[in-house]
């Protein structure tokens, strides 16, 4: 306590003013050195850090500290909107120095020193960071949408994660860096690096990433990944138990562990050089555990005196990395105390000047500006890409296509089922798009639980089609990393219910990337999901999940539901083209119960089958994202039935019966649940004035709610009725029929509307 008295009230020792004063006092008290080291010499005996490099890193550390002080200053008059700072974590500048500038980095939110070290230009780094703090529309990566550390030029991938949700992506990126082929964004000798905090290390996403990294190493697959755990001992107010992180990280099989004092620049630099060298040389994963401190609390509004004692705060202050580096430089004779303070003040003046300059910059002014990078759609470009692929398949690639299909083309095989059609479309995609990867549980040797990926691995090899470990978070993380690296991943989630284990990889990671990087980074992917209900011999809610609300709620995500083989191929090609051209995040939800369905009206009619079209027809049969399909029956003047998935088959059967009784219907297959085909819905509803919505999802939070809202917003004034499944999980066996929409309920709903 006595040592803290000179900075005022012990409860305020980490305010910006007192932190600044303490640095000045500590440096002024440093004794002059007895000798002087040359800038090219090691700054300390036994270290690889030279004096010249130490001076560069000290400038980055000073910039980081002054950026924190500037953010608090801006917040003091309501012009700064982000105050989670990097004070105490400035040692990560040494990690940046140990890497190549072409190594992609996904950074923890206390990484201002890393960012400054890689940027090298102090004014540019300060301007980029402070524009984020004031939410300036001129901020070069997120455009004022959020404060992130990111830069395409610096190969820093923006992440808003506070709970390590970016770590599975980092595993995926490292895996992609080690995989041949594709339109790679980074050099193949690059390594992926990701930093995270000690509290986040306990999160399920971190556990999944560490487990997956060890799994890759154990199987012998290369994974050039370096994880940096910056351990300041606190998760906001919750302390990390002493020794827990070291014990937990050391115990991870297959992930090499090393540690260093993150407040000691030389120790951090030497440890980082060694860890980076190991990962780059061996192409194997490693974790570097840095012991750091957190100064000035979690963020500007955090009163840490409410949960920390003065002694605890004081112990962290004694380890201030800025003072430690200043002491290192003075002891080496590279700077005198006065020169350190002059350098500190010069950097502070530059940062404050930039802060004043960005104050007047414009903010995002309207919805259009905000959402512009969220989900750019260029349908003409996507259609053109499909035509280009078809041209390649018809030209010199025709012989390769024949080989890919084992000599018998699918268009020569007669009508196909939904599962066979998807298989054929994936085969064509793999044959003519070198960046396409197909992977997931059981998709390789087994060919998928339902045979949808049958023969793909033997045709294209296990570099393009491969099995993964049983973890949906990792599967989507692999897709996130591969997409970031310029590939078109097509991961499979075995059942819709299993997606909920990992949905944040879509919501918090995939859907945010383009938004928070102004399109500089993208997550192109087509996530195949076997889902919905009505399986006859395999029941229960895990294998018959009818909830898609979480997917429809994700801004920008494309949700496709192919019901018939004739739609499945063009819809899948549209998703692949949109992913390639616009970086779209697509979910291709395949109705399990329709995979092998052959008949529509009666047994043996084969009306649900459809021939597969060869490349010559791909352009004319193109299905744009967000367009419905209408089936007229009879006069098509009396009733409009709006449905999708399994509901389409049931609705067509009911409509055929109504047609025999003199009632004409138009059955509208939505095909796309996000974005909904609003114009098509309003047009087809107005044609009859009576609308029956057949929704196999739950009544609360189901698709039908969105359809009704779209009709109201579109000015529909006729009669509408909704048939939906019960608000229940789906039970095993015949009891499921009491929960799910059936043909009898559709018939009753139709008759009620026709009677009006």
N, C-alpha and C positions, 0 to 999 in steps of 0.2 A: 504493500500500500504506500509506503514512504516513497518508493521510486516513482509512483504515479502522481504524487501530489503536485508536482510542478506543472502538470497539464490541466489542473482544475478539478472539478467534480469527478470522482471516480466513475459515476454513472454516465458520464458523457465522454469518456476517453476516446471513443472511436467516431466522434463527429468529424466532419471534414476539417474544421478549423483546428481541432486538437491533433488530428493525425498529421496535418501539415506542420504544426508547431513542433510536434515530437520528432519528426524527421529532421527539421532544422537543428534542433537542440542536440540530437544524437550525433549528427554529422559534424557539427561544430566542435564537439568534444573529442573527436577522433584525433589521436596523436599523429604527428608527421612521421613518415616512414624513415627507416635508417638507410634503405637502399632503393633502387629503382629498376624495374624490369622493362625490357624493351617490348614494344607492342607486339612483336612477332613471337615473343617467348610465352611459355605457359604462365598463366596468371597466378597459378599456385603449383608448387612442386607435385609431380605425379598426375597432373590433370592434362587433358588434351585441349582445354579451352585456352586460346591465346588472349593476350591483352587486347588486341585490336577487336577480336570478336566479342570479348566481354564488354567493351565500350559500346559496340553496336547494340548488344542485347540490353545494356543498361538504358540506352535511349528508348528502346521499345518498352521496357519496364516503366520508365518515367512517363511515357505517353499513356500507358495503361492507367497509371495512378491518376494522372491529371484528367483523363477522360471520365473517371469516376467522380472526381471533384467537380468537373464541369456539369456532369449529369445532375448532381445534387444541387448545384447552383441554379441550373435551369428549372429544376423542380420547385425551387423555393419561390418562384413567381409564376408557377403553373405553365411553364413553357417546355418542360421536360416531362416525358410520359413513360420513362423506363429508368429505373435506378438500381436494378440488380447489377452489382459491380464486380470487378475482378480484383479488388484490393486484397492482398494476401496470396493471390494465385499468380503473381507476376512471373514466377519461375517457369511458366509454360512457354515463355519466349525461347528458352533453351531447347524445348522440344521442336519448335518451328525451325531453329537453326540446324538441328540434327537431320532434318528431312530434306529431300529434294523439293524444289518449288513445284514440280509436276506430280508430287504425291497428293492425291485427293484427301482432304481433311474434313471431318464432320465434328464440329466443335461444341463443347460444353459452353454454357452461357457466361462463364467467367474466363473468357479466352481473349480479352483485349490485347494482352501482351503478345500472344501467339500471332494474332491478326496484324499487329503493328510490326512485329519482327518480319513476317513474310511480306508485308507491304513495302517495308524499307523507307518509303517516303512518308515522313511524319505528317505533313499537312494533308496529304491524300488520305491516309489512314484515319486521321482525326475527323476529317470532313465526312468520310463514309460512315463512321460510327455515330457521330453527333447528328447527322441527318436522320439516322434511325431513331435517336433519342427524342428528337423534336417532331417525328413523324412527317418529315419533309417528303413531298412527292418527287423530289429530285434524288432521293436516296437511291444509289445505283443498283441495289440488289432486290430489295423488297418494295421499293417505290413508296415507302411510307406506310405499308400495310402492317409491319411489325418491326421491332428492333431485333435484328439477327446479325450474326457474324457470317458473312457470305460474300463471295466474289468469284465470278467465272474466270476472270483473268488470274486470280491468285489460286485457283483450284480449291477454294474453300466452299463446301456445299452447305447452304444454310439449313439450320435445324432449329425448330422452336421447342425441342424436347426439354422437359425438366425431369423426366422419369426414365431416361435411357431408351425411349422408343426408337431412337435412331440407330441403336446398336445392331439389331437384326439386319437393317439396311447395310451397315458397315460390313457385316459378314457376307452379305450378298455381293457387295461391291468387290471385296477381296476375292471372292470366288470367281467373279466375272473377269477380274484382272488376270487370274491364273488360267482362264479358259481360252483356247485358241478360237480364231474366227470372229466373225461379226464386225460391225462398224465401230470399233473400240474408240472411246473418247480419250483414254489415257495410255501412256506407254506401257508395254507389257512388263517392263521391269519395275513399274511403280508399286508402291505398297499403299494400302488404305490405312488411315489413322482415324481414330475416334476417341474423344475424351468424354468423361462422365464423372459425376460426383459420388462420394461415398454413400450418401443416402439412396441415390438412384441405383446403386449396385444391388440393392435388395429387391428391385422391381422385377416382375415376371419377365419383362422384355430383356433385361440384362441377364437374367438367369438363362433365358432361351439362347441369347447370343453367345454367352460363355460356353454353354453346353454344346451348341452347334459348332463352335470353333474347335472344341476338343474332339467332337465327333469327326469333323473333317480330318484333323490330324491323325486320329486313330485309324481311319480308313486309308490313309496314305494320300489323300487328295490335297494338293497344294492350297494354301490359304494365307497369302501375304497380308496379314492383319496385325496392326499394333493398337492395342487398347490402352488408354491412359486414364487411370483412376486418380483424380485429384481429390485427395482425402483431407478435408478441413475439420472433420470430426463432428459435423452438424448437418442435420436435415431441417432447415429453418430453426426450430427450437428443440428438436429431438436429437440428443447426442448419440453418436455412433459408439457402441461399446468398445473400449480399449482392446486392441488386438483382433477385433472381429474381421476387419477387412483383410488383413494379412493372412489370417487363418483361412478365410473363405476363398480368397484368390489363389493362395498356394495350393489349395486342395483340388483345383480344377484340373482334371487329367487332360493332357495334350496341349495345355496352354502354358507356355514358359513364363515364369514369374520373376520379376526383379523389382527392386524398390530403391528409393532415394529420398533424401530430404529436399522437398520441393521449394524450400525457402533458401537453399544454398545453390547459387547459380552454377558453380563448378560441378557439384555432385549431380545436379539434375542434367547438366549438359553431358557429362561423361556417361551417366546411366542411359540417357536417350541415344547417344551415339552408339553405344553397345547394343541396345535393344533394336534400334533401327537397322543396324548392320546385320544382326541375327535374322530378322524377318526378311530383309531384302535378299540375303544370301541363301537362306534355307527355304524361303517361301512357306514358312510355318508361323502360326499365331503366337503372340506374346502379349503380356500385360505388364505395364510399368506402373507401379504404385508409388505415387508422390505424396508425401506428407506435407500439407499446406496449412494455412490459417485463413480465417475469414475475418476481415476487418470492416468496420462500419455496418455490421449486421447483414441480414439476408438481403434487404433492399431498403429504400429510403424510409418506408413507413414502419420498419421493424424496430421495436424497442427491445433490444436484446437484454437490457438490464432486468427485464421482467422474468427472464429464465436463466441468466448467467450471472455468476458472482464476479465481483471486481477482480478477484485473483485469477479467475479463468480468462477474463478479458485481458488482464495484464500479461499473462503468460503468452497469449497470442501476440500482443504488441511487442514483446521481447524478440519474437521471431520474424518481425516485419521483413519480408524479402528485399524491399527497397533499401532499407538500412543495411542489411547484410551484404548486398552487392556494393553499396557505397563503401563499406568497410573493406571489402575485398579489393576494390580499386585503389583505395588510399594505402592499404598495406603493401600493395604491389608497386606503389610509387607512380601509378599511371595518372592519378589525379590527386590534388590536394583537397582538403575539406572545403576551402572556399571555391575551388573549381567545381566540386560536386554540386554545391548549392547554386552556383551560377548556372550550371547545366540544368539543374532542376527548375530554376526560375525561367530559363530561356524556353524550355519545353512547355512549361506552364503558360507562359505568355502566348506561345504559338497556338496552344489548344484553346485558350480563352478567346483569342482573336477569331479562330474558326467558329467557336460556339456563338459568338456575337454575329458572325456573318450568316450562319444558317438560320438564325432566329426569324428572319423575314421571308424565308422561302415558302412557297405555297404548299398547302396541304391538299390531299385528295379531296376533290370538290363535289363528286356526284357518284351515284351507284355505278354508272357505266365505267368510270375510271377505275373504281375499286375492283370490279369483277372482270376487267378486261383480260388478265392473264389466267383467270381461274380455269376455264375450259374452252380455249379457242376452238372453234369448229370451222373447218374449211371443206364443206362437202364436195365441192367441185374438184379440189385437189385430191381428196380421198378417192373419188370416183376415177380420176385420172390415174392414180396409182394402181387401182384394180385393172384398168385397161393395160397399163404397162406390164404388169405381171402376166396378164393373159397373153400379151404379145410375145413375151419371152417363152411362155409355155407352148405357144403355137409354132414358134420359130426354131432356132437352133436347140432349144431345150426340150423339144418334143421327145427325142430319144431318151433323154435322162428321165423324163416323166414316166415313160413306159417302164423303165427299169425300176423307178421308185415304187410303182404299183405292181411289181412282180410280173410284168408282161401283159396284165389284163387291166385296162383302164376302167375306172368306175362307171363311166358313161356307157360302157359296153356290157355292164353287168346286170342290166334290168333295174326295176324299181328297188330303192333302198329304204331301210328304216332310218329313223332319226339318228341312232347311234352310228350306223354305217355311213351316213352322210357326213356327220361331224368328223369321223375318222378320215374319210376321203379328203375333206377340206383341210384338215391338219396336214395330211400327206402333201397336198399341193403347196401349202404354206411353207413347210419344211424344205420342199424341193426347190422353191424359187425365191425364198427370202432367207439368206444365210444368217441373219441375226435372230431368227426365231428359235426359241428354246422351249421345249415341252417337258415339264417335270412335276413331281408331286409324289404322294404315297401310292405305290403299286402301279404307277403308270408305265414303267419300263418293261421288265421281263414278263410280268403278269398281263400287261396290256390294259390295266384298269379293272376295277371291280365289275364294271358292266361291259367290258370289252371295247370301250370307245377309243382307247389308244393302242389297240392290238396291232402288232407288227411294226409299230413306228420305231422302236429302238433297234430292231434288227435291220431295218432299212436305212436308218440315219446315224446309228451309233450312239454310244452312251455319253458322248460329249454334247449331243443335241437333245437327246431324250433320256431322262435319267430319273431314278428313284431318289427320294429324299428321306430323311428321318421323319418320324411321326410327330410333327409339331407344326401346326398351322402358322404360328408366329414366324418360325424360321422359313417356311415355304414362301410366305409373302415377303419376308425380308430378303430372300434370295431374288425374288422378282424385282423388288425395289432397287437393289444394287445393280442387277443386270440391266434394268431399264435406264438407270442413271449412266451406265457405261455404254449406251448406244445400241443395246439389243432390244428385241421384242419378246419378252418373256410371256409364256402361256402356262402359268401354274395351274394346277388342279387342286381344288379343295374337295375332298372326297364326299362330304355331305354338307348341306347348307347349315345344319346345326353346329358343325365344327368351325364354321367361319367366325362364330361369335366369340370363340376363344381368342381370336386374333384381329378382330375388326378394327382396332386402333391403328393397325398397320395400313389400313385403307383410309380411315378417317383422319388420323393425326399425322400420317407420313405421306402417303401417296397423294391424297387430295390437296395437301398444302404446298407441295413442292413448287409447282408452277406459280401458284399464288404468291408465295413468299420469295420467289426469285425472279419475278417479272418475266417468266418464261425462259430464263437463262439455263435452268435445269428442268428436266422433265422426268416423268415416271411412265413411259409407255408400257402398257401391259394389258393382257386380256386374261382375266381370272376365270377359268372354267369352274363352275360349281354345279355339282349334281344336287338337285333340290326339289322342293315342293312335295306333294303327298301322293296318295292313291296307289302306292305299291300294294299288290295283292298278297304277296307271300312274305313280306318283310316289313314289319310294322314298328310302332313305337315312335316317340317324338324325336329321337335323335336321327332316325333315318327317314322321317316323314315331316320335315320342318316346313311350315307354311308362313313363316314370318320374314318379310323383306323390308320392314320399316327402316331398319338401321342402314340399309343400302340406299333407299330412296331419299334419305335425309342428308346424304353426303353431297355437298355442293360440287357440281361439275362431273360427278361420276356417271358413266353410261351404264344402264342396266337393261340388258337384252334378255328376252325370254322367247326362244324359238319353240314353236309348238309342233310344226310340221317339217318333214324333211325338205320340202320345197322351199321353205324359208330359211332353214338352218344354215345352208351353205352361203347364200348371199349375205345373211346377217353376220355370220362369222367373218367373212371377208371384209365387210364394212368395218367391223371392230378392229381387225388387224390393220386395215388401211388407216383408220383414224388414229390408232396408236402410233403408227409409223409417221404419219404426216403432221399430226397435231399433239402428239404426246398424251393422248387420251388414256384415262384409267377406265377400263371397261370390265364389267362383270357379265359373263355369259352364263346365265342361269338355265340349266338344262333340266326339263321335267323328267325325273327318273322313270315315272310310270309310262312315259311315252317313248322311251328309248327303243323298245322292241315291238311297239304296237304296229300292227299291220292293217287292221280293219277299222272301218268307220261305222257303217250302218248295220252290217250283219257279218257274221263269221264267214271268212273266205273272200270278202269283196276286195281286199287289198287296197282300199280307197285312201288309207293313211300313208301308203308308200308313195315314193316319187322318184323318177329317174334323176340321176346326177348329171348336171350339165357340164360339158367340156368347156375349155377356155374360150372358145368362140362365142359362147353365150353369156360369159360373165358380165360383160358391159351392159348388155340389154336387160339382164335380170337383176342388176344392182338394186339393193334395198338401202336407201339412205337412212341414217340414224334419225329416229323420231317420226317415222311414217308408219301408219297403220295399214292393215289390209282388210278389205271388206268382201264378204261372201253373200251375194244376193240369193235368196230362196223364194220361189213363187213370185208374186208381184213386187216384193221387197218394199211395200208401201205402208205396212201396218205397224211394224215394231222394229226397233233397233236394239240388238243385244250387244253389249260391250263387254269383252272378256279377254282372256289370255291363257296361256298354258293349258292345263288340263281342262279348264273351263271351255276352251274352244271346241274340243271334241264333244263334250257334253252338250254345248249350246247348238252345235250343228245338228246333232241328233234330235234335239227338241225342236229346232226350227224346221227340220224335215217333216216331223209329225204334224206341226202346225200347218205346213204348206199343203199337206194332204187334206186338211180340214178347211182349206180356203184362205188361210191367213199368210200373208207375205211378210218375210222378215229379212233384215240385213244384219248379218253377224259380223261384228267388227273385232278383229284380232289386234289388240294394242301392239303387240310385238315388243315395244320399248316401254318399260315402266319408268325410265328416267333417261332423257326427258319424255314426258307423255306427249303423244301426238295430238295436241290440243285442237289444232285446226281441223284435223280429220274427224275428231270426236264431235265437235260442234256441228260440222257439216252433216255427218251421218245422223246425228240426233235430230236435227231440224228437218230432215227428209221425211220422218214419220211422226214426230211429235210425241212419241212414246219411247222411253229408254229403260231397258232392264240391264242393270250392271250385275254381272256374274263374277264374283270375286272369291277365289279360293283361299285368299289369306284371311286373317281374322277380322272380325267386324270393327274392332277398335284398333286404329293404327294401320288399317289395311289399305290396299290400293284403291278400293272403291271410294274411300273418302276423298282421295285426290281427284278421281274422275268426276265425282259430284261437284267438287269445288271448281274444276276446270269448266264444267258445263255452266255453272252459275256465272262464273266470271266471263264466260263467252256469250252470255245473254240468252241461254236456252230457257224457254218459258213453257215447255210442255210438261208432260207427266213423267216422273222418274221413280224407279223402285230399285232397291239394292238387295241382292242375295249374297250373303257372305258366310264364311265358316264361323263357328262359335269361338268365343274368347276362351280358348282352352288349348292346352297341349294335346297332342294327338295320341290317343290310347292305342294299345296293342290289339290286333285282331279285328273282328267284325265291329267292335264298339266304335272304331274310327268313323264308320258311316254315320253315326249320330252327331258327329262334330263337323264333318266336312260337307261342303255343298254337294248335292246330288241332283240327278236329272229330275226327280220328282219336285224338288223345291224350285228348280228353274221353270218347270212346266206350270206350277202354281203361280209363280210370279208373273210369267208371261200372260196367263189367262186373266189375272187380276188387272193387268194393264189394258188388255184387249177389251175388257168388259166396260171400260170407262167411256 
